[in-house]
């Protein structure tokens, strides 16, 4: 530029080639997107030369910036930047270095723009120092850079202050980055401490190093993990549960650079789940496995015995005279006795064996890995002596005996149900032989089987003779308004009198009579419901129980549909109650049947909720509308904190899953008030109404208009 200016200023005669070079340089300078200049180092930065780019940059023509023009560069520079800019440029004069500075100018239209100026001090044709440089508009570029910086700052702030753990890690190098939340989650004071101390994530963090191997495998095959749960060590050696969501970061060639993701501490959730599972699988009083877990242990024991060709024994234990102790010393003493007996049995059996509380004063032992009955007998004699040792109850020293019935696998049964039944039969034989002893099952003891056969024959006749009828028990809401009715099967035998459903329904299931029995009950219930008056403008739904065995019938949906149509009731008025045992076998088929029922338009309820161990997971995945809390979870909630805690947890679980929660067996106002306060939706029990005949329930609906008043 200096040569061009010198040539033009001196008016030199040039050759044609020199003129062309000057023109090229002149065009180049004036067509640059920005302003080329030469100026004096004076107070106004007086311009000697300004390129045409000045106009686009500032709105002023080059002539207006030259001496005698209307504006100077000093005045165009933003007032707040004039001093810093001059100091920056001046500091480079003494050392002869190029300068590079960014600042603001005010254009002709009063716009503020950011410019970048680069230049150097040189000597002009007269030898005086001048500044030559170039100024360009960097407003948009600076805005972008500032936006990026702000974004980075925001994301950095999020990364550093997030409540969840955030990390980057690699397969070989451990943690590459971590935020403070993750460091504190793992017990470190800073991310740097975490990174330096956890170079081997697999062995230094995970309780099970195989989890890290699985994590890496999933990353390499799927590129991500979701809700990846693991137990890990904190720095102090304590353990927590975490859930990771992460993805693999790859380079342009698809190679994994690192893993990045988030970590949540789910220890409390795990503890809550474990507590619920423990409550579902263990007896709340003794802490022993309950019926649900017993069935699982029995299945495992049968498999093990069959595989190793060994003998396995199921022992049914019933404490002698327990009712007398309960009645004379009170329930607290009875509970203390049950806990102590459970403790004695547990501490004197091998870890391979199982002690379960069947209910009441009944216990079940599963004794594994025996070769002959002799070893079982030796163990039983020790158990009789052990239970019979004195115990202090209510300030009195008492001795309690036990009657034990034994069924051996495989000779006395090849499945859990048969073994338990035969052990129960043998236990009653032991009681009949003077108590406080044990008896092995024999066919002669099988009084239960005889009764079953007798009841089965009587049921066949009863179904033909119309001996089975239906009673109805109302369900109410928190205002005691009737919102539904449950149909209950009743059998009045001409000779045996009233026979409890607890006796005839198991027989019906075992004998195959459950289908005709259910049809009789359902048709009567639907026919009655079709005649009921509307309650508060809506049809009152009627609930009918479906046996697990009946539920899995391939024609069950069509059968129920035909019963509904033939009795003139709408599907929307029907609720089917099922138990969780339907999910224990063919889950896919169960899901298909449930969906078919939902498509039909009926409602679905989970009955006896809280008595089984699998319902917690199935509630999330199957189209159930209602869960009915089993009456066993309602008993004593007004007096026992542990019972109240369980009921509270079950109601909370049901509400969180958006299910209608119904409490069965509500018998007093205290239970009703407690459950109502916890958010329970509906209630059923003797507090509101005992089961009523079809005529009585119809009259009740007419007389009360669906409102049960408080007694």
QUIJOGI-V441100 format. One record per residue. N is the residue number from 0. PSI is psi in degrees with one decimal (999 if undefined). Layout:
# QUIJOGI-V441100
n-><N N>
psi-><PSI PSI>
This chain:
# QUIJOGI-V441100
n-><0 1 2 3 4 5 6 7 8 9 10 11 12 13 14 15 16 17 18 19 20 21 22 23 24 25 26 27 28 29 30 31 32 33 34 35 36 37 38 39 40 41 42 43 44 45 46 47 48 49 50 51 52 53 54 55 56 57 58 59 60 61 62 63 64 65 66 67 68 69 70 71 72 73 74 75 76 77 78 79 80 81 82 83 84 85 86 87 88 89 90 91 92 93 94 95 96 97 98 99 100 101 102 103 104 105 106 107 108 109 110 111 112 113 114 115 116 117 118 119 120 121 122 123 124 125 126 127 128 129 130 131 132 133 134 135 136 137 138 139 140 141 142 143 144 145 146 147 148 149 150 151 152 153 154 155 156 157 158 159 160 161 162 163 164 165 166 167 168 169 170 171 172 173 174 175 176 177 178 179 180 181 182 183 184 185 186 187 188 189 190 191 192 193 194 195 196 197 198 199 200 201 202 203 204 205 206 207 208 209 210 211 212 213 214 215 216 217 218 219 220 221 222 223 224 225 226 227 228 229 230 231 232 233 234 235 236 237 238 239 240 241 242 243 244 245 246 247 248 249 250 251 252 253 254 255 256 257 258 259 260 261 262 263 264 265 266 267 268 269 270 271 272 273 274 275 276 277 278 279 280 281 282 283 284 285 286 287 288 289 290 291 292 293 294 295 296 297 298 299 300 301 302 303 304 305 306 307 308 309 310 311 312 313 314 315 316 317 318 319 320 321 322 323 324 325 326 327 328 329 330 331 332 333 334 335 336 337 338 339 340 341 342 343 344 345 346 347 348 349 350 351 352 353 354 355 356 357 358 359 360 361 362 363 364 365 366 367 368 369 370 371 372 373 374 375 376 377 378 379 380 381 382 383 384 385 386 387 388 389 390 391 392 393 394 395 396 397 398 399 400 401 402 403 404 405 406 407 408 409 410 411 412 413 414 415 416 417 418 419 420 421 422 423 424 425 426 427 428 429 430 431 432 433 434 435 436 437 438 439 440 441 442 443 444 445 446 447 448 449 450 451 452 453 454 455 456 457 458 459 460 461 462 463 464 465 466 467 468 469 470 471 472 473 474 475 476 477 478 479 480 481 482 483 484 485 486 487 488 489 490 491 492 493 494 495 496 497 498 499 500 501 502 503 504 505 506 507 508 509 510 511 512 513 514 515 516 517 518 519 520 521 522 523 524 525 526 527 528 529 530 531 532 533 534 535 536 537 538 539 540 541 542 543 544 545 546 547 548 549 550 551 552 553 554 555 556 557 558 559 560 561 562 563 564 565 566 567 568 569 570 571 572 573 574 575 576 577 578 579 580 581 582 583 584 585 586 587 588 589 590 591 592 593 594 595 596 597 598 599 600 601 602 603 604 605 606 607 608 609 610 611 612 613 614 615 616 617 618 619 620 621 622 623 624 625 626 627 628 629 630 631 632 633 634 635 636 637 638 639 640 641 642 643 644 645 646 647 648 649 650 651 652 653 654 655 656 657 658 659 660 661 662 663 664 665 666 667 668 669 670 671 672 673 674 675 676 677 678 679 680 681 682 683 684 685 686 687 688 689 690 691 692 693 694 695 696 697 698 699 700 701 702 703 704 705 706 707 708 709 710>
psi-><-37.4 -36.2 -40.4 -46.0 -38.5 -41.4 -41.4 -38.2 -34.5 -9.9 39.2 146.9 127.2 159.8 171.9 -41.1 -37.0 -37.8 -40.4 -43.9 -39.9 -40.2 -42.8 -46.5 -38.9 -45.7 -42.5 -47.4 -43.2 -14.7 1.3 143.4 87.7 -179.1 118.3 145.8 163.1 132.3 165.2 153.8 68.1 -172.3 -20.9 3.2 52.7 127.2 136.6 -36.7 139.6 132.1 168.0 -21.6 -11.1 -38.7 -47.6 -31.6 -43.6 -19.1 -9.3 149.7 159.4 -37.6 -31.6 -17.8 -15.4 164.3 133.1 -5.3 -176.0 -8.2 151.0 160.9 -31.1 -43.4 -26.1 -26.7 138.4 134.8 -38.0 -17.1 -8.9 -49.1 -52.4 -38.0 -45.5 -40.4 -39.3 -45.2 -42.6 -35.0 -19.4 -12.2 -47.8 -33.2 -3.6 27.9 155.9 148.0 156.2 116.7 144.5 138.4 -176.4 146.7 161.1 118.7 178.0 -33.7 16.5 17.7 143.9 122.4 148.2 133.4 154.6 125.7 128.9 135.1 -175.1 152.4 128.9 170.0 133.8 -168.0 -22.4 -2.4 2.1 150.0 131.7 164.8 128.8 136.0 -169.6 135.1 129.1 155.4 120.4 24.8 -51.1 -41.3 -43.2 -38.2 -40.1 -45.4 -41.9 -40.2 -42.5 -41.1 -41.1 -41.2 -45.3 -39.4 -40.4 -47.7 -35.1 -40.0 -42.1 -46.8 -45.6 -27.3 5.9 146.5 -20.8 153.6 137.8 139.0 161.6 134.1 166.5 166.2 -40.3 -36.0 1.6 -143.2 130.7 -33.9 151.2 151.3 174.7 -36.1 -41.1 -41.7 -47.5 -34.0 -38.1 4.6 17.8 152.3 -17.3 160.0 -36.7 -39.5 -39.7 -49.2 -41.9 -24.7 -10.1 56.4 -28.9 91.7 -41.5 -47.1 -21.7 -18.8 -57.0 133.7 -41.3 104.8 -23.3 -23.2 -38.1 -39.9 -43.3 -40.3 -48.6 -41.3 -43.4 -38.6 -43.0 -30.9 -36.4 -17.4 2.2 163.9 146.2 130.6 48.4 105.8 135.2 156.3 131.9 161.0 139.3 171.9 -32.3 5.5 -10.7 165.1 144.4 162.9 136.8 157.8 125.3 138.0 120.9 164.3 159.8 133.1 125.3 156.0 -174.1 -26.7 2.8 5.6 142.3 123.2 -46.3 177.3 141.8 145.6 -165.2 156.9 133.1 139.5 112.9 23.1 -46.3 -39.7 -41.8 -42.8 -39.6 -44.6 -44.0 -37.5 -43.1 -42.0 -38.2 -42.4 -35.4 -25.1 -7.7 146.4 130.3 -26.5 -52.6 -17.6 1.3 160.1 141.8 -167.2 -39.0 -51.2 -32.5 -43.9 -39.9 -44.9 -37.6 -42.4 -43.0 -40.4 -40.6 -44.8 -44.3 -45.3 -40.8 -40.8 -38.3 7.5 51.1 170.4 143.3 140.9 138.2 123.2 121.0 121.6 130.6 125.2 135.2 136.6 27.5 -38.5 -37.6 -44.2 -43.3 -43.7 -34.3 -40.2 -12.0 164.7 -32.1 -42.2 -39.5 -41.5 -41.1 -39.1 -44.7 -41.4 -43.5 -42.0 -43.0 -39.7 -43.8 -44.6 -43.3 -41.3 -13.5 12.5 160.9 160.7 -23.4 -15.8 168.0 136.2 123.7 151.0 118.8 -28.5 150.2 -126.0 27.1 133.3 156.5 132.8 138.7 109.9 116.2 162.7 53.8 147.4 -33.2 161.6 -21.9 -42.9 -33.0 -42.7 -43.9 -41.6 -39.9 -40.3 -38.5 -37.1 -40.8 -45.5 -39.7 -47.2 -33.2 -3.6 145.9 150.2 140.8 119.5 122.8 33.6 6.9 142.0 120.8 156.8 135.5 131.9 174.2 136.5 129.9 133.8 138.2 131.7 133.5 138.8 132.1 -4.7 -28.9 3.1 147.8 9.0 162.9 -42.9 -45.5 -42.8 -44.7 -42.1 -43.8 -33.8 -37.5 -43.2 -44.4 -34.0 -41.7 -32.7 -38.5 -40.3 -37.4 -12.6 32.9 2.4 176.0 45.6 -174.8 151.9 140.0 147.5 137.5 155.3 -30.1 -25.6 -3.0 62.2 -31.5 -41.2 -37.0 -43.2 -39.2 -44.9 -40.6 -45.1 -37.7 -45.5 -41.0 -34.7 -39.9 -42.4 -42.5 -38.0 -36.5 -33.6 -0.2 33.1 -15.1 130.4 -178.2 133.3 160.0 133.1 124.4 152.7 136.5 161.9 -169.7 -12.4 13.2 24.5 133.6 125.2 -4.2 172.5 138.8 132.8 130.7 128.1 139.5 142.3 117.3 102.5 139.9 -24.5 -44.2 -9.9 -154.2 126.9 127.3 143.7 -30.1 -24.2 -45.0 -24.3 -44.6 -37.7 -41.3 -39.8 -41.3 -32.0 -9.1 6.2 0.8 -31.3 -54.2 -34.2 -46.9 -37.4 -42.6 -46.8 -45.3 -44.1 -43.1 -43.0 -44.4 -40.0 -42.6 -44.2 -29.2 -16.5 -6.2 145.1 155.8 144.4 117.7 40.1 5.0 153.0 139.8 123.4 149.9 134.5 134.9 135.5 138.3 122.2 143.7 -41.3 -39.3 -37.0 -38.0 -0.1 134.6 -22.3 11.7 -39.1 -43.9 -37.2 -48.6 -39.4 -43.1 -36.9 -40.8 -48.1 -44.2 -26.4 2.2 38.5 150.2 143.9 -33.7 -15.3 2.3 133.8 129.7 126.8 126.7 165.1 161.5 -14.1 -16.3 -20.4 -4.3 -6.7 -95.4 91.5 -39.2 -42.3 -40.8 -42.9 -40.2 -43.0 -41.8 -43.1 -39.9 -39.9 -41.5 -39.8 -31.4 -29.4 1.5 161.9 156.1 133.2 140.2 111.5 157.3 34.7 138.4 -9.4 -5.8 166.0 -3.9 -11.2 -28.2 -43.4 -37.0 -28.4 -31.7 -26.5 -10.3 150.9 65.0 138.7 -31.5 145.5 136.1 114.7 125.1 146.0 -24.8 -23.2 -9.3 -28.0 130.0 11.9 -21.8 -11.8 -21.5 125.4 -37.6 -38.8 -41.0 -39.5 -43.0 -46.7 -42.2 -42.6 -40.4 -42.9 -44.4 -41.7 -47.2 -42.4 -39.3 -26.3 8.1 40.8 150.6 126.7 124.0 131.7 125.9 156.7 28.5 117.3 -9.7 159.8 -32.2 -41.9 -44.6 -46.9 -41.7 -49.6 -37.1 -41.1 -33.0 -8.5 9.8 138.8 -44.8 161.3 148.0 133.6 177.7 -19.6 -32.3 -42.5 140.6 165.1 137.2 154.9 169.0 -41.5 -40.4 -40.0 -35.4 -43.7 -39.1 -42.9 -37.1 -42.9 -39.5 -10.1 32.4 16.0 113.7 116.5 158.3 132.4 999>
